[in-house]
Amino acid sequence: MIKQLKQDAALVFGIITMVLFYTLGQSWLVPLSDHAVAIGLFTWLLVTMLWCAFKVVRHADALAVKLGEPYGTLVLTLTVTAIEVSLISAVMLTGKANPLLARDTMMAVVMIVMNGLVGASLLLGGLKHSEQEYQLEGTRAFLTVITPLVVIALVLPSFTTSTADPSYTSGQQLVFGAMTIALFGVFLAMQTMQQKHYFVQPIAAQLHEQAGETSRRHLDNHGVLYHTLMLLVTITPIVLLSKKLGTVMDFGIVELQLPVALSGILIAAIVLTPEGLAALKAARNNQLQRSINICLGSVLATIGLTVPAVLTISLFVGQPVTLGLGPTGIILIMLTLFSAALTFGGTKTSILQGAVHIALFLMYLILIFAP
């Protein structure tokens, strides 16, 4: 009993923190003016969210072993993305949403994951293992779907003439939303049924069995259902508290006169922390395919679920949604997709590709401060 309580301490602390901030937090956050109070609340929220994130990775690792690839990572990416979509939808339905909210969120996810996390994973794995192998077919399948969806969602609206702003008409929204869901569904069918072997680490069968046995020895006796539910419950405080953390960060950004877009980037980075930690751990353990499954799966799930959700809400509540990026964003997105195609054009990676993606991520951050 005591051992179980210690294992679930992060979850208990996260739930208590979440309850306090959603009941009493309004009185703490609305009159926010004291710098010491702001720093204290920021530290409290950040420590809670990161503590929960480490526990999420533990449950994700257990599912990866029990279910095998790609099912283990699929549970993690779909859980995180579904809660992200719920948050964006909830903000839109309050009537206070910024029309750029969905666009900026998707842009941040694409740049953080495809450059920041991918670059860090390749660097970390390359430094430890020199070269790493992955399944070319599976990674190519990810990019085959991600590339057109990202371009249609974030680039094409800037060039259409049907509307005055970078957005789609109602008819175009319906068609694009349906097409996005259909492509995402086809990909999931391929990943989980027909060609699931494309998403498994390409190592010798004997080594694979040894790794599996080693991992199983470190697992507890809990089943798949337990770890799935615990992953879902533990990840909830991370995402819900990110809104409260955003309020504190908005105060700091205004006080320090930092770019407004920085708040969204920091929130996206924190929400993506569980997936990021899992991806980095997998790369370090020479399981690059799992790292790729997490990273590219996160981007695909975000586009595949977020776009139809926000477009549907936009149609029903009559709230405009601006999707098209500006010239700088378009160049960064196209360069990211092109670099990803080159990085995953073979069957091995090294630190060079990781360094390139890190450079692109740093360029993105610099342009936030000096556009």
N, C-alpha and C positions, 0 to 999 in steps of 0.2 A: 504493500500500500504506500509506504513512504517512498519507495523507489519510483513508483508510478507518479506520485505527486511531484517529485523532483523532475521527472521527464516532462511533465505537463506544466511546469512552473511558468514557462513563457506564455503558454496559452491562457492560463489563469490570469497572469498579470496583464496580458493584452486585452482580455475581455473586461477586466475591472477598469482599465484605462479607457477603453472604448465607452463603457457605460457612464463613467464619470464625465467624459468630454461631451457626450451626447445628452446629458442631463444638466450638468452644472457648467459645462464648458462655455456656453453662450455668455455667461456673466464674466468668465475669465478672458474671453477673446474679443468681445465687442469693444470694451473700453481700453483696449490694449494701447498703452502709451509708455509704460515703464520698460526700459531696456533690460533691466535685470529680470523682470517677470517674463519677458519675451524669450530671453536666453534660457531661462529655466524650463518653460513650456516646450521650447524647441528641443532641448536636450532630453526631456522626459519622453516626448513623442518619438524622437529619432531612436533612442535606445530601445524603446518598446517594439518598434517596427522591425528593427534589425534583429533583435532577439527572436521575435516570431519568425523572421525570414530564415534564420539558421535551422529552426525546427521544421519549417516547411521543406527545406532541402533534405532533411533526414527522412521525412515521410516519402518524398519524391524518390530518393535513392532506394528505399524499401520497395516501392511500387515498381521501379525499373527492374529490380532483380526478380520480384515475384511474377510480374506480368511479362517481362522481357520487352525488347524493343520491337516496334515503336510505341507500344501501348503505354509504358511507364511515363515517358516524356509527354505523350499526348494528353494524359490526364492533367499533368502540371500546366502545360501551355493553355489548354482549353479552360481550366479553372481560373487562371489569372486573367485571361482575356475576357471571359464571361463577366467577371466582376468589374473589370475595367469598363466594359460596354454598359453595364448596369449603372455605374457611376456617371458616365457621360450622359446617358439617357435621363437619369434622375435630375441632373443639373439642367438639361434642356427643358424638361417638363415643369420646372419651377418658374419658367418664363424669364429667368435672369441670365440665360446663356449668351455667351459671346458667339456670334455667327462663325467665328474663326476657331472655336473650341475644338471641333472634331478634326479639322485640318491640322492645327498645330499639334494635337495629341498624336495623330498618325505620323506626322513628320518627325516628331521627337522619338517615337518608338522605332521608326525605320533607321534613323541615324544612330541612336543609342545602341540598338541591337546589331544592325548590319555592319557598323563600323566600330563602335566601342566594344561591345561584347565579343563579336567575331574576331576583331583585332587582338584583344586581350587574350582570348582563348588560343589563337594561333601562336601568339608570342610565348605564352606560358608553356604550351605544349611543345613548341619548337625548341625552347631553351632547355627543356628537360629531356626530350626524346629526339632532337634534331629534325627528323621528318616524321610525319604522321599520315596514316592512310585512312581513307573513308570510301564510301560507296559513291562512285561518280553518278550512277543512274539515279539514286535517291536525291542527291543534292541538285542534280540537273532538273529533276521533277519539281522541287521546291521553287527554283528560279524560273522555271517555265511558267508557273502560275503567278508567282509574286510580281514579276516584271510587268506584264500587261495590266494587272490589277492596280499596282502602284501608279503606273503612268495614267491610266484612265481615271483613277480617283484623284490624284494630286496635280497632274500636269495638263491633261486635256481640257479641263474646264477653263483654263486660262486662255485657251485659243478658240473656244466655241463662241458663236455670235448670236445664239438664240436668246441669251439673256444679257442684261447690261453689266452684270458683275460676273466674276469667275465662278459660275455655278451652272447647274443643269436645270432644264425645264422639268415640270412634273412628269411628263411622259418619259423623258430621258432618265429621270430618277427611278421610275418603276422598272424600266428595262435594265438599267445598270444594276440595281439592287437584286433583281431576279438572276441576272447573269452571274453576279458575284457569288450568291448562294449556291448556284448550280456548279460553278467551277470548284468552289470549296468542297462541296459534297462529292464531286468526282474524285478530287484529290484524296479525301479521307477514305473513300472506297478503295482506291489504289494502295494507300499507305497501310491500311488495316486488313485488306483481304487479298487482292490479286497479286500485288508485287511488294508485299511487306518485307521480303528479304532484301529489297533495295535500301532499307533503312536500318540494317543491322551492321555492326562493326565488322569489317572484312578481315578477320583474323582466323588462324587455323583452328579447326574444331577442338583439338586437344587443349589449346591455350584458352579457348572460350569456355570450355567446361571447367578448367582449373579456376578461372576467374569467377565463374558462377558459383562454384563450391566455396571459394574463399569468401565471396560476398555473403552467401547464405549463412556461413558460420557466424557472421557478425550481426545477423538479423535477430529480432525477437520472435516470439511465437505468435504475434498478432497476424491476422489475415489481411487480405486485400481490401475488404470492406472497411475495416478499422482504419487502415492507413489512408484510404481514399477520403473517408469522412473527416479524419483528423487533419489532412492536408487542406480540405475545404474550409474547415472551421478555423484553423490556425492562420490561413491566409486572409480571412475576412477582416480582422483588426488592422492588418497592414494597409489594405486598400481603403477601408472606411476612415481610418485615422489620417490618411494622406490628405483628405479634404481639410481636416483641422490643422494639420501641419502647413498646408498651403496658406491658411489665414495668417499664421505666424510669419511665414516666409514673405508674404505680401507686405506685411508691416515692415520687415527688415529691408525688403527691396525698395520700398518708398523712402525709408529713412536714409538708406545708403545711396539712393538714386541709381539703382541698377536697372538693367533692361527688364521690362515687364515679362517678356517671354521666358526669362530665366526661371520663374516660378513653375511654369508648366513642365519645363525640362527636368527640374529637380524632383517634382512629383512623379513624373514618368519613370525617372531613374530609381526612385525608392520603390514604386510599385513593381518594377521589373527586377528588384533585388533577389527574390527567391530563384527566378529563372537564371539570373546572372550568376549567382553562386553555384547553382547546379551545373551550368555550362562550363564554368571555370574549373570546377572539381573534376568533371568528366574529361576535359582536355588534359589536365594534369595527370590523370590516371591512364592516359593514352587511349581514351574512348572518344576519339574525335567525332565519330558519327553521332554519338549521343549528344555531344555538344552542338553539332550542326542541327540535329533534330530539334533541340530546344530553341536555338536562336532563330533559325529560319521558320520554324513552326510558329514561333511567337509573332513574327511579322505577318505571316500568312493568316493566322487566326485573327489578328487585330484588324487587318484589312477586310478579311472575309466576314467578320461578325460586326465590326463597328460601322462600316459603310452602309449595309442594308438597314441597320438599326437607326442610325441618325437620319437617313433619307426617309424612312417610314415615318418617324416622329415628325420630321419637317413637313411632310405631306398632311398629316392628321391635325397638327396644331398650328399650321401655317407659319411656322418659324423658319426664317431663311437660314440656309447653311452655305457658307462659302468654302469651296473645296480647293480651288486653284491656287497654286503657289505663285510667288513673285519670281522674277528672273533669277535671283540668287538661289532661291530654294530649288528651282527647276534644275539649274546647273548641278547643284550638290546631289540631288536625287538621281539624275542621269549618270553622273560620275560614279556614284555609289553602286548603282546597278551594273554599270559597265565593269567596274573593278571587281565586283562579286563574280561576274561571269568569267573574268580572267583568273581570279583566285581559285575558283572551283572548276577550272577547265581541264584539270588532270586528275590523278588519283592520289597525289601526295601534296602536303603543304609544308611550309617552313616558316621561319621567323620573318622572312622578307615580306610575305603577304600580310602577316600580322602588322608589321610596321607601316605598311601602306594604308591599311584600314584605320589604324590609330591616327595617322597623319590626317586622314579625311575627317575623322571625328574631332580632332583638335581644330581643324579649319572651320567646322560647323560651330564649335563653341566660340571661336574668335569672332566669327561673323555675327553672333548674337550680340556681342558687346560693341562691335564696330561694323555695322552692316554696310 
